Amino acid sequence: MNEETPLRANPDAPLSDDMPEAVHADGMRILWDAPIKMSDGVVLRADIFLPEAPGRYAALISYGAYGKGVPMQVGYKSAYDRMVRAYPDIAEGSTNKYMNWEVADPEKWVPDGFVCIRVDSRGAGRSKGVLDPTSAQETTDICECIEWAAAQPWCNGKVGMNGISYYATNQWYAAAQRPPHLAAICVWEGFVDRYRDAARHGGILSQFGAGWYGRQVLKIQHGYGNRGIKNPNNGEWVSGPETLSEAELTANRAVPMVDGVLNHPLDDEFYSSHKPDLSRIEVPLLSAANWGGMGVHPRGNFEGYLEAGSSQKWLEVHGDSHFSPFYRAEGVALQKKFFGHFLQGKDTGWDRQPPVQLQIRRPGEHFTIRDEQEWPLARTQWTRYYLDPGTRTLTTTPGTGAAITYSTTDHGITFILPPSTQEMEITGPVAARLMVSSDTVDADIFLALRLFAPDGKEVLFIGSNDPRVPIGLGWLRASHRKLDPARTLPYRPYHSHDELQPLVPGEPVILDIEILPTSIVVPAGYTLALNIRGCDYDHGLGDAGLSDQPYPMTGVGPFRHADPRDRPPDIFGGKNTLHFVAGSEPFLLLPVIPSDPA
């Protein structure tokens, strides 16, 4: 801790509603626990990092439930250590002690004329109120915080939003409300559709929400107080100063989101307040997706980019972990180039930024940055690869044959694309059409797009939430097979999830399945494969052994689908059958990119 930063004499003393006196530390003026009063009287708390020199500056705001006073090295030490070990440049040029999980490091931004504002969301951290993550109330609060910031004497009237994941998702919601002084948003790996992107993949319950809520949210709830941790930069209780009883904490929570998701298998009114009208977004936006983020975020970044109403919007897609690309020098430079243009009016060169910038992926974690003009790419050669039941291969010729039955509790069945003598690039959305029957009234289909080296070993990549992921994943519950014809595209099936259509045991049905967008250059001699399963993908290499993760890392990270309340074994633990009938031949639709860009 910097000796210039004084500790509060009594961290248990009540918070004041007066604006705090600035603390001077590490080349910044810092306002700890600045009060922001909402229209309903609830006071939220923000830490504000300002340049030392007086003036009016562009403001970057982040709002979330992870605790504005939790340095990454304290709350997420293992992740921080892995990140800095892999990319030492992240730790350079900063003391790093103000670097918090998934938000900008103020020491990297304040010297360039930005004010960084971190707000503890209602009911979290140092902010009182009812805890209700990603709710309509949070969206209202964010908009009021934006307008409050714009009116401060140190702000130039332009406010941007930046941050990863939680701090990215809420940008879609806030921007759709059009707060007058929101000038730009940088949505870095943030979902947009709570049902399809996060809660239920293809209608199948994702277990991520349950673990996330208990592990990352409840322990930061306001009132956790002295059971939690102190901010080492000022000595304050991160979720205090008051310490509430368990009964009081429970009373200050909205309806448990985990139970809500479990009890709402269809896309009904429970999710309606969590769906921003993307067509209303008019501010400039940068949507940054991760090829390896399968499970919660990447779909939202692509869909949000395509559906946002803004005439000024950009898409960037990268690889690697959930946080490293954001903090690396290249990521910070991209963000500053964007915000410098729209918040500070500087000639950063952003007016020459291509609409789409992709990091094209190759085996060995090799990426090549390529500028594009649209998404999906206009030159895409959409190619159907049919499943051949006799050879278990993928071929461009439709084939029929005997049905194949597989167990839903093991590795399933795999169809391979024989190695080519030339490399092939696949970049874009992927889809599959299967004809499936079950020995029960329903079936869960799990698809994994996989790549194997000539020696037979699977080629895996660092994912946003698992260090070893395949190149593509998709899911669909057969009873959710109904398509929305207005929104379905040949390469992106869109399921309505508004009614159940149970199966008749033994009777096949057609399933159109979305596989999340991907990018992979398949080298000559490598084998591409479609793995069809009845349970989550598993690379078979065992747990990655990350000490900070309570679940085994076997290829899908925390995004598992094995809750017996949602997937009772008597329905989903039997056998499925693939059918190969003339006129309904199953296929995999791949976005093949020709080698010559012209």
C-alpha positions as CSV (number, residue, x, y, z in Angstrom):
1,M,0.0,0.0,0.0
2,N,1.3,3.5,-0.9
3,E,2.3,5.4,2.2
4,E,0.6,8.5,0.7
5,T,-2.8,6.8,1.0
6,P,-4.2,7.3,4.5
7,L,-6.3,4.6,6.1
8,R,-9.6,5.5,7.6
9,A,-9.4,5.7,11.4
10,N,-12.6,3.7,11.9
11,P,-13.6,1.5,9.0
12,D,-16.9,0.6,10.8
13,A,-18.1,4.2,11.1
14,P,-21.2,5.1,9.0
15,L,-20.7,6.6,5.6
16,S,-21.3,10.3,5.0
17,D,-23.5,11.7,2.3
18,D,-21.1,14.5,1.8
19,M,-18.6,14.5,-1.1
20,P,-15.4,13.1,0.4
21,E,-12.1,15.0,0.4
22,A,-9.7,13.9,-2.3
23,V,-6.8,11.8,-1.5
24,H,-3.6,12.3,-3.5
25,A,-1.8,9.1,-4.4
26,D,0.1,7.6,-7.3
27,G,-0.4,10.7,-9.5
28,M,-4.1,10.8,-9.1
29,R,-6.8,12.5,-7.0
30,I,-9.0,9.7,-5.5
31,L,-12.5,10.2,-4.1
32,W,-13.4,7.1,-2.0
33,D,-17.1,6.3,-1.5
34,A,-18.5,9.4,-3.3
35,P,-22.2,9.4,-2.8
36,I,-24.5,9.2,-5.8
37,K,-28.2,9.6,-4.8
38,M,-30.7,7.8,-6.9
39,S,-34.2,9.2,-7.7
40,D,-35.8,6.9,-5.1
41,G,-33.4,8.1,-2.4
42,V,-31.0,5.2,-2.3
43,V,-27.4,6.3,-2.2
44,L,-24.9,4.4,-4.2
45,R,-21.1,4.6,-3.6
46,A,-18.4,5.2,-6.2
47,D,-14.6,5.5,-6.2
48,I,-13.5,8.2,-8.5
49,F,-10.0,8.5,-9.9
50,L,-9.1,11.9,-11.4
51,P,-6.0,13.6,-12.9
52,E,-4.1,15.8,-10.4
53,A,-4.6,18.9,-12.6
54,P,-7.9,20.7,-12.3
55,G,-10.0,20.6,-15.5
56,R,-12.9,18.9,-17.3
57,Y,-12.2,15.4,-18.4
58,A,-13.9,12.6,-20.3
59,A,-15.4,10.0,-17.8
60,L,-15.4,6.3,-18.0
61,I,-17.9,4.6,-15.7
62,S,-18.3,1.0,-14.7
63,Y,-21.2,-0.3,-12.5
64,G,-21.4,-3.8,-11.1
65,A,-21.7,-6.2,-8.1
66,Y,-18.1,-7.4,-7.8
67,G,-16.9,-4.8,-5.3
68,K,-15.2,-1.6,-6.3
69,G,-12.7,-2.1,-3.4
70,V,-11.5,-5.5,-4.4
71,P,-8.1,-5.4,-6.1
72,M,-7.6,-8.2,-8.6
73,Q,-4.6,-9.5,-6.8
74,V,-6.7,-9.9,-3.6
75,G,-10.0,-11.2,-4.9
76,Y,-8.7,-13.1,-7.9
77,K,-5.0,-13.7,-7.1
78,S,-4.6,-17.0,-9.1
79,A,-6.1,-15.4,-12.2
80,Y,-4.0,-12.2,-11.8
81,D,-0.8,-14.2,-11.4
82,R,-1.5,-16.4,-14.4
83,M,-2.3,-13.3,-16.5
84,V,0.8,-11.3,-15.5
85,R,3.0,-14.4,-15.9
86,A,1.7,-14.9,-19.4
87,Y,1.8,-11.1,-20.3
88,P,4.3,-9.2,-18.2
89,D,3.4,-6.0,-20.0
90,I,0.1,-5.8,-18.2
91,A,1.9,-5.1,-14.9
92,E,4.2,-2.4,-16.5
93,G,3.5,1.3,-16.1
94,S,1.2,0.8,-13.0
95,T,1.5,-0.1,-9.3
96,N,-1.4,-2.4,-10.2
97,K,-3.0,-2.0,-6.8
98,Y,-6.1,-0.3,-8.2
99,M,-6.5,-2.9,-10.9
100,N,-9.9,-4.5,-10.2
101,W,-11.5,-7.5,-11.8
102,E,-12.9,-6.7,-15.2
103,V,-12.6,-2.9,-15.1
104,A,-10.0,-0.5,-16.4
105,D,-6.8,0.1,-14.4
106,P,-7.1,3.9,-13.6
107,E,-3.3,4.2,-13.6
108,K,-3.3,3.4,-17.3
109,W,-6.1,5.9,-18.1
110,V,-6.0,8.9,-15.8
111,P,-2.6,10.1,-17.1
112,D,-4.2,10.3,-20.5
113,G,-7.0,12.7,-19.4
114,F,-9.7,10.3,-18.3
115,V,-11.7,10.1,-15.1
116,C,-12.4,6.5,-14.0
117,I,-15.6,6.0,-12.0
118,R,-16.4,2.7,-10.3
119,V,-19.9,2.3,-8.9
120,D,-20.9,-0.5,-6.5
121,S,-24.3,-1.6,-7.8
122,R,-27.4,-1.3,-5.6
123,G,-27.1,-3.8,-2.7
124,A,-23.5,-4.7,-3.4
125,G,-20.2,-3.5,-1.9
126,R,-20.6,-0.2,-0.3
127,S,-24.0,0.6,-1.8
128,K,-27.1,0.0,0.1
129,G,-30.4,-1.4,-1.3
130,V,-31.8,-4.6,-2.6
131,L,-29.4,-6.8,-4.5
132,D,-30.8,-7.7,-7.9
133,P,-28.0,-8.2,-10.5
134,T,-28.7,-7.3,-14.2
135,S,-32.2,-6.1,-13.3
136,A,-34.2,-3.2,-14.8
137,Q,-33.5,-1.3,-11.6
138,E,-29.8,-1.6,-12.2
139,T,-30.2,-0.2,-15.7
140,T,-32.1,2.8,-14.3
141,D,-29.4,3.3,-11.7
142,I,-26.7,3.2,-14.4
143,C,-28.4,5.9,-16.4
144,E,-28.8,8.1,-13.4
145,C,-25.1,7.6,-12.5
146,I,-24.1,8.6,-16.1
147,E,-26.1,11.8,-15.9
148,W,-24.7,12.5,-12.4
149,A,-21.2,12.1,-13.6
150,A,-21.8,14.4,-16.7
151,A,-22.9,17.2,-14.4
152,Q,-19.8,17.2,-12.2
153,P,-17.4,20.1,-12.4
154,W,-14.5,17.7,-13.4
155,C,-16.4,16.2,-16.4
156,N,-16.5,17.5,-19.9
157,G,-20.0,16.2,-20.3
158,K,-19.1,13.1,-22.2
159,V,-19.4,9.7,-20.4
160,G,-18.4,6.3,-21.7
161,M,-18.8,2.8,-20.4
162,N,-16.1,0.2,-20.4
163,G,-15.4,-3.2,-18.8
164,I,-15.6,-6.9,-19.2
165,S,-18.5,-9.4,-18.7
166,Y,-20.9,-8.0,-16.1
167,Y,-19.5,-4.5,-16.7
168,A,-20.0,-5.1,-20.5
169,T,-23.5,-6.7,-20.4
170,N,-25.1,-3.8,-18.6
171,Q,-23.9,-1.4,-21.3
172,W,-26.3,-2.9,-23.8
173,Y,-29.2,-2.3,-21.4
174,A,-28.1,1.2,-20.4
175,A,-27.4,2.3,-24.0
176,A,-30.8,1.2,-25.1
177,Q,-32.3,3.7,-22.6
178,R,-30.4,6.5,-24.3
179,P,-29.2,8.5,-21.3
180,P,-28.4,12.0,-22.8
181,H,-24.7,12.1,-21.8
182,L,-23.7,8.6,-22.7
183,A,-21.3,9.1,-25.6
184,A,-19.8,5.7,-26.3
185,I,-19.7,2.1,-25.1
186,C,-17.0,-0.6,-25.2
187,V,-18.8,-3.9,-24.7
188,W,-15.9,-6.3,-24.0
189,E,-17.2,-9.9,-23.8
190,G,-20.8,-9.2,-22.6
191,F,-23.9,-11.2,-23.3
192,V,-27.1,-9.6,-24.5
193,D,-29.8,-12.2,-24.2
194,R,-30.1,-13.6,-20.7
195,Y,-32.1,-16.6,-21.8
196,R,-30.1,-17.8,-24.9
197,D,-26.7,-16.5,-24.0
198,A,-26.5,-17.2,-20.3
199,A,-29.3,-19.0,-18.5
200,R,-30.3,-21.7,-21.0
201,H,-28.2,-22.9,-23.9
202,G,-30.6,-24.2,-26.5
203,G,-33.2,-24.5,-23.7
204,I,-30.8,-26.5,-21.5
205,L,-30.1,-25.1,-18.0
206,S,-26.6,-23.8,-17.6
207,Q,-25.2,-24.3,-14.1
208,F,-22.9,-21.3,-14.3
209,G,-25.4,-18.9,-12.8
210,A,-25.7,-20.8,-9.5
211,G,-22.0,-20.9,-8.9
212,W,-21.5,-17.4,-10.1
213,Y,-24.1,-15.9,-7.8
214,G,-22.9,-17.6,-4.7
215,R,-19.2,-17.3,-5.4
216,Q,-18.9,-13.8,-6.9
217,V,-22.0,-11.9,-5.9
218,L,-23.3,-12.9,-2.5
219,K,-19.9,-12.6,-0.8
220,I,-19.8,-8.9,-2.0
221,Q,-23.4,-8.1,-0.9
222,H,-23.6,-4.9,1.1
223,G,-23.7,-5.8,4.8
224,Y,-21.3,-8.7,4.4
225,G,-19.1,-6.4,6.3
226,N,-16.4,-7.7,8.6
227,R,-17.0,-11.3,7.3
228,G,-15.5,-10.1,4.0
229,I,-12.2,-8.4,3.1
230,K,-10.8,-4.9,3.5
231,N,-9.7,-2.7,0.6
232,P,-5.9,-2.6,1.1
233,N,-5.8,0.8,-0.5
234,N,-7.9,2.6,2.2
235,G,-8.5,0.1,4.9
236,E,-12.3,0.0,4.4
237,W,-14.5,-3.1,4.5
238,V,-15.3,-3.8,0.9
239,S,-18.9,-4.7,1.7
240,G,-19.4,-2.5,4.8
241,P,-19.1,-0.6,6.9
242,E,-22.1,-2.3,8.5
243,T,-22.2,-6.0,9.1
244,L,-25.8,-7.4,8.7
245,S,-27.1,-10.8,9.9
246,E,-27.8,-13.6,7.4
247,A,-31.6,-12.8,7.8
248,E,-31.0,-9.2,6.9
249,L,-28.8,-10.1,4.0
250,T,-31.5,-12.5,2.7
251,A,-34.2,-9.8,3.1
252,N,-32.1,-7.5,0.9
253,R,-32.0,-9.8,-2.1
254,A,-34.5,-10.0,-4.9
255,V,-36.1,-13.3,-5.9
256,P,-33.2,-15.8,-6.1
257,M,-32.1,-15.8,-9.8
258,V,-31.0,-19.4,-9.6
259,D,-34.5,-20.7,-8.6
260,G,-36.0,-18.3,-11.2
261,V,-34.0,-19.7,-14.1
262,L,-34.7,-23.3,-13.0
263,N,-38.5,-22.7,-12.7
264,H,-38.7,-20.8,-16.0
265,P,-37.6,-23.2,-18.8
266,L,-39.2,-21.2,-21.5
267,D,-38.3,-17.7,-22.6
268,D,-41.2,-16.0,-20.8
269,E,-41.9,-12.9,-18.7
270,F,-39.2,-13.8,-16.2
271,Y,-36.6,-12.9,-18.9
272,S,-38.5,-10.0,-20.6
273,S,-37.1,-7.3,-18.4
274,H,-33.6,-8.5,-19.2
275,K,-33.9,-7.9,-22.9
276,P,-32.7,-4.6,-24.2
277,D,-34.2,-3.2,-27.4
278,L,-30.9,-3.1,-29.3
279,S,-32.5,-1.1,-32.1
280,R,-32.6,1.9,-29.7
281,I,-28.9,2.0,-29.2
282,E,-27.6,5.0,-31.0
283,V,-24.2,5.8,-29.4
284,P,-21.0,4.6,-31.0
285,L,-20.1,1.1,-29.8
286,L,-17.2,-1.3,-29.9
287,S,-18.2,-4.9,-29.4
288,A,-15.3,-7.1,-28.5
289,A,-15.9,-10.9,-28.6
290,N,-13.7,-13.9,-27.8
291,W,-13.6,-17.0,-30.0
292,G,-13.0,-19.1,-26.9
293,G,-15.8,-17.6,-24.8
294,M,-18.3,-20.4,-25.5
295,G,-20.9,-20.6,-22.7
296,V,-22.0,-17.0,-21.9
297,H,-20.6,-14.1,-23.9
298,P,-19.5,-14.4,-27.5
299,R,-23.0,-14.9,-29.0
300,G,-24.1,-11.6,-27.4
301,N,-21.2,-9.7,-28.8
302,F,-22.0,-10.8,-32.4
303,E,-25.8,-10.4,-32.0
304,G,-25.4,-7.1,-30.3
305,Y,-23.2,-5.7,-33.0
306,L,-25.5,-6.8,-35.7
307,E,-28.7,-5.6,-34.1
308,A,-27.6,-2.4,-32.5
309,G,-29.2,0.7,-34.1
310,S,-26.1,2.8,-34.0
311,S,-24.7,4.0,-37.3
312,Q,-21.2,3.9,-35.8
313,K,-20.4,0.5,-34.6
314,W,-17.4,-1.8,-34.7
315,L,-16.7,-5.5,-34.0
316,E,-13.4,-6.9,-32.7
317,V,-12.8,-10.6,-32.1
318,H,-9.8,-12.0,-30.2
319,G,-8.7,-15.2,-28.5
320,D,-7.1,-16.0,-25.1
321,S,-8.5,-15.7,-21.6
322,H,-11.5,-13.6,-20.4
323,F,-9.3,-10.8,-19.1
324,S,-5.8,-10.8,-20.6
325,P,-6.8,-9.2,-24.0
326,F,-8.5,-6.4,-22.2
327,Y,-5.5,-5.5,-20.0
328,R,-2.7,-6.2,-22.6
329,A,-1.1,-3.2,-24.2
330,E,-2.8,-3.9,-27.5
331,G,-6.2,-4.0,-25.9
332,V,-5.7,-0.8,-23.9
333,A,-4.5,0.9,-27.0
334,L,-7.6,-0.1,-28.9
335,Q,-9.9,1.1,-26.2
336,K,-8.0,4.4,-25.9
337,K,-8.1,4.9,-29.6
338,F,-11.9,4.4,-29.5
339,F,-12.7,6.5,-26.5
340,G,-10.1,9.2,-27.3
341,H,-12.0,9.8,-30.5
342,F,-15.5,9.9,-29.2
343,L,-15.0,11.3,-25.6
344,Q,-12.0,13.5,-26.1
345,G,-12.4,14.6,-29.7
346,K,-8.8,13.6,-30.5
347,D,-7.5,12.5,-33.8
348,T,-6.6,8.9,-32.8
349,G,-7.1,7.5,-36.2
350,W,-10.4,5.8,-35.2
351,D,-12.1,7.3,-38.2
352,R,-10.0,4.9,-40.3
353,Q,-10.8,1.9,-38.1
354,P,-12.3,-1.0,-40.2
355,P,-15.9,-2.0,-39.2
356,V,-14.7,-5.5,-38.3
357,Q,-11.3,-6.6,-37.0
358,L,-10.7,-10.3,-36.6
359,Q,-7.9,-12.2,-35.0
360,I,-7.8,-15.2,-37.3
361,R,-6.9,-18.3,-35.3
362,R,-4.4,-21.1,-36.1
363,P,-3.2,-24.0,-34.0
364,G,-0.6,-23.2,-31.4
365,E,-2.4,-20.0,-30.2
366,H,-1.3,-18.2,-33.3
367,F,-3.5,-15.3,-34.4
368,T,-3.3,-13.0,-37.4
369,I,-5.1,-9.7,-37.3
370,R,-7.2,-9.1,-40.4
371,D,-9.5,-6.1,-41.2
372,E,-12.9,-6.8,-42.7
373,Q,-15.9,-4.7,-43.8
374,E,-18.8,-6.8,-42.5
375,W,-20.0,-9.8,-40.4
376,P,-20.5,-12.5,-41.5
377,L,-17.9,-12.0,-44.3
378,A,-19.5,-11.3,-47.6
379,R,-17.1,-13.7,-49.5
380,T,-18.1,-16.7,-47.3
381,Q,-18.6,-19.9,-49.2
382,W,-21.4,-21.5,-47.1
383,T,-20.7,-25.2,-47.6
384,R,-22.8,-28.1,-46.5
385,Y,-20.9,-31.1,-45.3
386,Y,-23.2,-34.1,-45.0
387,L,-22.9,-36.8,-42.4
388,D,-22.1,-40.2,-44.0
389,P,-23.4,-43.0,-41.7
390,G,-21.3,-45.7,-43.3
391,T,-17.9,-44.0,-43.2
392,R,-18.6,-41.6,-40.3
393,T,-17.2,-38.9,-42.4
394,L,-18.3,-35.4,-43.6
395,T,-18.7,-35.1,-47.3
396,T,-20.2,-32.6,-49.8
397,T,-22.4,-35.4,-51.2
398,P,-25.7,-36.2,-49.4
399,G,-25.9,-39.7,-48.1
400,T,-28.4,-42.1,-46.6
401,G,-28.0,-45.3,-44.7
402,A,-28.8,-47.1,-41.5
403,A,-29.6,-45.2,-38.3
404,I,-27.0,-44.9,-35.6
405,T,-27.9,-45.1,-31.9
406,Y,-25.6,-43.7,-29.3
407,S,-25.5,-43.4,-25.5
408,T,-26.3,-40.0,-24.0
409,T,-23.8,-40.5,-21.1
410,D,-20.5,-41.0,-23.0
411,H,-18.5,-39.4,-25.8
412,G,-21.2,-39.9,-28.4
413,I,-20.5,-40.2,-32.0
414,T,-18.0,-38.4,-34.3
415,F,-18.0,-37.6,-38.0
416,I,-14.7,-36.4,-39.5
417,L,-13.7,-34.3,-42.5
418,P,-10.8,-36.2,-44.0
419,P,-7.5,-34.3,-44.0
420,S,-6.8,-32.1,-47.0
421,T,-3.6,-31.4,-48.8
422,Q,-4.4,-27.6,-48.6
423,E,-5.3,-25.5,-45.6
424,M,-8.9,-24.4,-45.1
425,E,-10.2,-21.4,-43.2
426,I,-13.5,-21.5,-41.4
427,T,-14.5,-18.1,-40.0
428,G,-18.1,-17.3,-39.1
429,P,-21.3,-18.7,-37.6
430,V,-21.8,-22.5,-37.9
431,A,-25.0,-24.5,-37.9
432,A,-26.1,-28.1,-38.1
433,R,-29.2,-30.0,-39.1
434,L,-29.8,-33.4,-37.7
435,M,-32.7,-35.9,-37.7
436,V,-32.9,-37.4,-34.2
437,S,-35.2,-39.7,-32.2
438,S,-35.0,-40.6,-28.5
439,D,-36.1,-43.6,-26.5
440,T,-37.9,-41.1,-24.2
441,V,-40.0,-37.9,-24.7
442,D,-37.0,-35.5,-25.0
443,A,-33.3,-35.3,-26.0
444,D,-30.5,-32.9,-25.3
445,I,-28.1,-32.5,-28.2
446,F,-24.5,-31.3,-27.5
447,L,-22.3,-30.5,-30.5
448,A,-18.6,-30.0,-30.4
449,L,-16.6,-28.8,-33.4
450,R,-13.1,-30.3,-32.9
451,L,-9.7,-30.2,-34.6
452,F,-7.1,-33.0,-34.5
453,A,-3.4,-32.8,-35.4
454,P,-1.9,-35.4,-37.7
455,D,-0.7,-37.3,-34.6
456,G,-4.3,-37.7,-33.5
457,K,-4.1,-35.3,-30.6
458,E,-6.9,-32.7,-30.3
459,V,-5.9,-29.1,-30.9
460,L,-7.2,-27.1,-28.0
461,F,-7.1,-23.3,-27.3
462,I,-7.1,-21.1,-24.3
463,G,-10.7,-20.1,-23.7
464,S,-12.2,-17.2,-21.8
465,N,-13.2,-19.5,-18.9
466,D,-11.3,-22.7,-19.5
467,P,-7.6,-23.1,-20.5
468,R,-8.4,-25.9,-23.0
469,V,-11.4,-25.5,-25.2
470,P,-12.5,-26.9,-28.6
471,I,-13.1,-24.7,-31.6
472,G,-16.9,-24.7,-31.4
473,L,-19.9,-25.7,-29.2
474,G,-23.6,-25.8,-29.7
475,W,-26.6,-27.1,-27.8
476,L,-30.3,-27.8,-28.3
477,R,-33.1,-29.5,-26.3
478,A,-35.3,-31.3,-28.8
479,S,-38.5,-30.2,-27.2
480,H,-37.3,-26.6,-27.9
481,R,-36.8,-27.2,-31.6
482,K,-39.4,-24.7,-32.8
483,L,-37.8,-22.0,-34.9
484,D,-38.7,-18.3,-35.1
485,P,-39.1,-17.9,-38.9
486,A,-38.7,-14.1,-38.7
487,R,-35.3,-14.3,-37.1
488,T,-33.8,-17.6,-38.3
489,L,-31.0,-17.4,-40.9
490,P,-29.6,-20.3,-42.8
491,Y,-26.4,-20.1,-40.8
492,R,-28.0,-19.0,-37.5
493,P,-31.1,-20.9,-36.4
494,Y,-33.1,-18.9,-33.9
495,H,-35.4,-20.8,-31.6
496,S,-38.4,-19.2,-30.1
497,H,-38.3,-21.2,-26.8
498,D,-42.0,-20.3,-26.2
499,E,-43.5,-23.7,-26.1
500,L,-42.5,-27.3,-25.5
501,Q,-42.9,-29.9,-28.3
502,P,-42.2,-33.3,-26.6
503,L,-40.9,-36.2,-28.7
504,V,-42.8,-39.4,-29.4
505,P,-40.3,-42.1,-28.4
506,G,-38.7,-43.6,-31.4
507,E,-40.1,-41.0,-33.8
508,P,-37.4,-38.8,-35.5
509,V,-37.6,-35.0,-35.8
510,I,-35.6,-32.4,-37.6
511,L,-33.3,-30.3,-35.4
512,D,-31.6,-27.1,-36.5
513,I,-28.8,-26.3,-34.1
514,E,-26.8,-23.2,-33.7
515,I,-23.0,-23.6,-33.2
516,L,-21.4,-20.4,-31.9
517,P,-19.2,-18.4,-34.3
518,T,-15.7,-19.5,-34.6
519,S,-12.4,-19.0,-36.5
520,I,-9.9,-21.7,-37.4
521,V,-7.4,-22.2,-40.2
522,V,-7.3,-25.9,-40.6
523,P,-3.7,-26.8,-41.8
524,A,-3.1,-29.4,-44.4
525,G,-3.1,-32.8,-42.8
526,Y,-5.3,-31.8,-39.9
527,T,-8.7,-33.4,-39.3
528,L,-11.9,-31.4,-38.5
529,A,-14.6,-33.3,-36.7
530,L,-18.2,-32.9,-35.5
531,N,-18.8,-34.7,-32.2
532,I,-22.5,-35.3,-31.4
533,R,-23.2,-36.1,-27.7
534,G,-25.9,-36.4,-25.1
535,C,-23.9,-34.6,-22.4
536,D,-21.2,-31.9,-22.1
537,Y,-18.1,-32.0,-24.2
538,D,-15.0,-33.3,-22.4
539,H,-11.6,-33.4,-24.0
540,G,-10.6,-36.4,-21.9
541,L,-7.4,-34.9,-20.5
542,G,-8.6,-34.5,-17.0
543,D,-8.9,-31.3,-14.9
544,A,-6.6,-28.4,-15.7
545,G,-5.9,-28.0,-12.0
546,L,-6.6,-24.3,-11.5
547,S,-6.5,-23.7,-7.8
548,D,-9.1,-20.9,-7.8
549,Q,-11.8,-22.9,-9.6
550,P,-14.2,-25.1,-7.6
551,Y,-15.2,-27.2,-10.6
552,P,-13.0,-29.4,-12.8
553,M,-11.8,-27.7,-16.0
554,T,-12.4,-30.3,-18.7
555,G,-13.2,-28.2,-21.8
556,V,-16.4,-26.2,-20.9
557,G,-15.2,-24.4,-17.8
558,P,-18.2,-23.5,-15.5
559,F,-20.7,-23.8,-18.3
560,R,-22.0,-27.3,-17.4
561,H,-25.4,-28.7,-18.0
562,A,-25.9,-31.6,-15.6
563,D,-28.5,-30.4,-13.0
564,P,-30.7,-33.4,-12.5
565,R,-33.7,-31.2,-11.8
566,D,-33.4,-29.9,-15.4
567,R,-32.0,-33.1,-16.9
568,P,-33.6,-36.0,-15.0
569,P,-31.7,-39.2,-16.0
570,D,-34.9,-41.1,-16.8
571,I,-35.5,-38.7,-19.7
572,F,-32.0,-37.6,-20.7
573,G,-29.9,-40.5,-19.6
574,G,-30.9,-43.1,-22.2
575,K,-30.1,-43.4,-25.9
576,N,-30.6,-41.1,-29.0
577,T,-30.6,-42.2,-32.6
578,L,-29.4,-40.3,-35.7
579,H,-31.4,-40.9,-38.8
580,F,-30.2,-40.6,-42.5
581,V,-33.3,-40.3,-44.7
582,A,-33.4,-39.2,-48.3
583,G,-34.6,-35.7,-48.5
584,S,-33.6,-34.9,-44.9
585,E,-29.9,-35.8,-45.0
586,P,-28.1,-34.3,-41.9
587,F,-25.4,-31.8,-42.5
588,L,-22.9,-29.4,-40.9
589,L,-22.9,-25.9,-42.5
590,L,-19.5,-24.3,-42.4
591,P,-18.4,-20.8,-43.3
592,V,-15.5,-21.5,-45.6
593,I,-13.4,-18.5,-46.4
594,P,-11.6,-18.6,-49.8
595,S,-7.8,-18.2,-49.6
596,D,-7.9,-15.3,-52.0
597,P,-9.6,-12.3,-50.3
598,A,-10.5,-10.9,-53.6
